[in-house]
Amino acid sequence: MRFAHPLIIGAGPAGCAAAIALRQLGADCTLIEHHQEVGDPLCGGFLSWRTAEQLGVLGVDLAKLGAHRVNKLRLFAAGLTAELDLPQQAFGLSRHALDTEMRRVALAQGAEILFDSIRGFDKNRAKGRRDNYDAPALFLAAGKHDVPRAGRPRNAKDTTAGLRLRLPSSPERDALLGGVIELHLFKGCYVGIVLQEHGSANVCLAVRKPALTTAGGSPVQLFGQLAEQSPVLAQRLGSDWKGTKIDAIGSVPYGYICHETREDLYRLGDQAAVIPSLAGEGNSIAVASGVAAAEAFVHGVDASAFQRQFAKRAQRPVCLASVMWHTAEHPIGARIALTLARLAPGIIANFADWARIPPSTPLARP
Ligand SMILES: Cc1cc2nc3c(=O)[nH]c(=O)nc-3n(C[C@H](O)[C@H](O)[C@H](O)COP(=O)(O)OP(=O)(O)OC[C@H]3O[C@@H](n4cnc5c(N)ncnc54)[C@H](O)[C@@H]3O)c2cc1C
């Protein structure tokens, strides 16, 4: 198939943001998505104020979707607790709800969607399982899933796995977690907990492989061990977590930033930059990169120049979040962070703000 407009591979937050922004800028586009049904990809469920701001410009209203409002950050480590106000209001929302709405808005704005799985690229061509697609620009928004021979470089340091439990609404968890994002810090891992729409709880764990190995490589055993170490975590997990399916993803390349690409291949979302999930800013980067790529394309900026510019924009949040993650995963670092949060909460709140992707300029027709 041949198109005179951009082809976007992947209808997650990055791909849908690009599609909506292209339509807002008056350009046509086609999304190619692997899955016909919108799933609930593994994610911590936290959407920052910057994410909310950018989604609002695209016509996605988190409050109207029933997202849980989050105003406070609560930290736990080695028996210490600290609680502070977030710089601005954030939200808890499942990826199923977010992706469903973003796909709906993209289609309502006039974007087209085709279902196929892209297996590789030639110049201005995406090669699918069902068909090949020729287009003047390719937007690669395949997220966590690398396309063969166009994958992100892997290295031995990518030892982090992500695990997720989705727990049903309960009065106990409502009382403990209402309005708060919690981070429980342990050696080599952290657990993030936030309520989402309808009061369900998203419990997400990012763990270094050695820490998982000490639990016999078993996610269930790891959650069990952490709950034994921390009564407050046990209280939040309750008794209903056992028997709940644990979703998993391996080798997350935290800290990756793409600086170079081909002139026809714009890389978006996790294909552009992977911020440590502790910061809860991955979806924000996805949306920002989608909008920025749409603007670049419409203004005639090729993919290589776009990628260099976006890499600069992503540098500060990704570096800061990497420092926060490395500090938090060491017991002494976690203790220092909690002590600081108790003595000078404003400093931690500022770090939380600086770890956001800098705002973009408003969309405008060229
Ligand atoms: C453990 C963990 C916790 C996280 N927690 C948070 C959090 O709380 N808040 C936050 O903001 N971010 C969080 N993130 C990051 C966030 O999930 C990602 O940054 C975000 O999903 C990136 O969006 P994306 O659109 O780039 O990719 P994805 O969400 O991965 O979407 C990619 C889309 O492309 C499709 N696709 C893939 N390959 C192909 C192909 N070959 N052909 C066609 N279609 C394809 C997929 O089906 C999917 O629909 C977390 C990440 C991890 C690992």
Ligand as a Chemical Component Dictionary entry (heavy atoms), coordinates in Angstrom:
data_LIG
# 
_chem_comp.id                   LIG 
_chem_comp.type                 NON-POLYMER 
_chem_comp.pdbx_formal_charge   0 
_chem_comp.three_letter_code    LIG 
# 
loop_
_chem_comp_atom.comp_id 
_chem_comp_atom.atom_id 
_chem_comp_atom.alt_atom_id 
_chem_comp_atom.type_symbol 
_chem_comp_atom.charge 
_chem_comp_atom.model_Cartn_x 
_chem_comp_atom.model_Cartn_y 
_chem_comp_atom.model_Cartn_z 
_chem_comp_atom.pdbx_ordinal 
LIG C1  C1  C 0 7.577 -1.234 35.291 1  
LIG C2  C2  C 0 7.144 -0.008 34.561 2  
LIG C3  C3  C 0 6.292 0.926  35.181 3  
LIG C4  C4  C 0 5.928 2.083  34.519 4  
LIG N1  N1  N 0 5.128 2.983  35.159 5  
LIG C5  C5  C 0 4.803 4.153  34.562 6  
LIG C6  C6  C 0 3.962 5.096  35.221 7  
LIG O1  O1  O 0 3.486 4.874  36.328 8  
LIG N2  N2  N 0 3.688 6.256  34.573 9  
LIG C7  C7  C 0 4.185 6.548  33.324 10 
LIG O2  O2  O 0 3.902 7.632  32.798 11 
LIG N3  N3  N 0 4.966 5.666  32.679 12 
LIG C8  C8  C 0 5.277 4.471  33.251 13 
LIG N4  N4  N 0 6.040 3.551  32.591 14 
LIG C9  C9  C 0 6.505 3.862  31.231 15 
LIG C10 C10 C 0 5.399 3.746  30.193 16 
LIG O3  O3  O 0 4.709 2.512  30.345 17 
LIG C11 C11 C 0 6.012 3.810  28.783 18 
LIG O4  O4  O 0 6.956 4.834  28.732 19 
LIG C12 C12 C 0 4.916 4.067  27.737 20 
LIG O5  O5  O 0 4.070 2.960  27.678 21 
LIG C13 C13 C 0 5.517 4.284  26.358 22 
LIG O6  O6  O 0 4.473 4.422  25.422 23 
LIG P1  P1  P 0 4.693 4.017  23.902 24 
LIG O7  O7  O 0 3.501 4.514  23.176 25 
LIG O8  O8  O 0 6.046 4.435  23.475 26 
LIG O9  O9  O 0 4.729 2.414  23.877 27 
LIG P2  P2  P 0 3.704 1.275  24.273 28 
LIG O10 O10 O 0 2.816 1.709  25.356 29 
LIG O11 O11 O 0 4.544 0.069  24.489 30 
LIG O12 O12 O 0 2.807 1.095  22.960 31 
LIG C14 C14 C 0 3.335 0.533  21.794 32 
LIG C15 C15 C 0 2.198 0.121  20.867 33 
LIG O13 O13 O 0 2.764 -0.367 19.655 34 
LIG C16 C16 C 0 2.198 -1.622 19.305 35 
LIG N5  N5  N 0 3.232 -2.356 18.582 36 
LIG C17 C17 C 0 4.409 -2.825 19.105 37 
LIG N6  N6  N 0 5.138 -3.405 18.155 38 
LIG C18 C18 C 0 4.424 -3.324 17.009 39 
LIG C19 C19 C 0 4.660 -3.765 15.680 40 
LIG N7  N7  N 0 5.785 -4.391 15.333 41 
LIG N8  N8  N 0 3.712 -3.539 14.720 42 
LIG C20 C20 C 0 2.548 -2.886 15.051 43 
LIG N9  N9  N 0 2.282 -2.440 16.312 44 
LIG C21 C21 C 0 3.203 -2.644 17.275 45 
LIG C22 C22 C 0 1.819 -2.247 20.630 46 
LIG O14 O14 O 0 0.799 -3.215 20.451 47 
LIG C23 C23 C 0 1.365 -1.007 21.422 48 
LIG O15 O15 O 0 0.002 -0.728 21.188 49 
LIG C24 C24 C 0 6.409 2.350  33.212 50 
LIG C25 C25 C 0 7.233 1.421  32.572 51 
LIG C26 C26 C 0 7.595 0.253  33.232 52 
LIG C27 C27 C 0 8.491 -0.732 32.526 53 
# 
loop_
_chem_comp_bond.comp_id 
_chem_comp_bond.atom_id_1 
_chem_comp_bond.atom_id_2 
_chem_comp_bond.value_order 
_chem_comp_bond.pdbx_ordinal 
LIG C1  C2  SING 1  
LIG C2  C3  SING 2  
LIG C2  C26 DOUB 3  
LIG C3  C4  DOUB 4  
LIG C4  N1  SING 5  
LIG C4  C24 SING 6  
LIG N1  C5  DOUB 7  
LIG C5  C6  SING 8  
LIG C5  C8  SING 9  
LIG C6  O1  DOUB 10 
LIG C6  N2  SING 11 
LIG N2  C7  SING 12 
LIG C7  O2  DOUB 13 
LIG C7  N3  SING 14 
LIG N3  C8  DOUB 15 
LIG C8  N4  SING 16 
LIG N4  C9  SING 17 
LIG N4  C24 SING 18 
LIG C9  C10 SING 19 
LIG C10 O3  SING 20 
LIG C10 C11 SING 21 
LIG C11 O4  SING 22 
LIG C11 C12 SING 23 
LIG C12 O5  SING 24 
LIG C12 C13 SING 25 
LIG C13 O6  SING 26 
LIG O6  P1  SING 27 
LIG P1  O7  DOUB 28 
LIG P1  O8  SING 29 
LIG P1  O9  SING 30 
LIG O9  P2  SING 31 
LIG P2  O10 DOUB 32 
LIG P2  O11 SING 33 
LIG P2  O12 SING 34 
LIG O12 C14 SING 35 
LIG C14 C15 SING 36 
LIG C15 O13 SING 37 
LIG C15 C23 SING 38 
LIG O13 C16 SING 39 
LIG C16 N5  SING 40 
LIG C16 C22 SING 41 
LIG N5  C17 SING 42 
LIG N5  C21 SING 43 
LIG C17 N6  DOUB 44 
LIG N6  C18 SING 45 
LIG C18 C19 SING 46 
LIG C18 C21 DOUB 47 
LIG C19 N7  SING 48 
LIG C19 N8  DOUB 49 
LIG N8  C20 SING 50 
LIG C20 N9  DOUB 51 
LIG N9  C21 SING 52 
LIG C22 O14 SING 53 
LIG C22 C23 SING 54 
LIG C23 O15 SING 55 
LIG C24 C25 DOUB 56 
LIG C25 C26 SING 57 
LIG C26 C27 SING 58 
# 
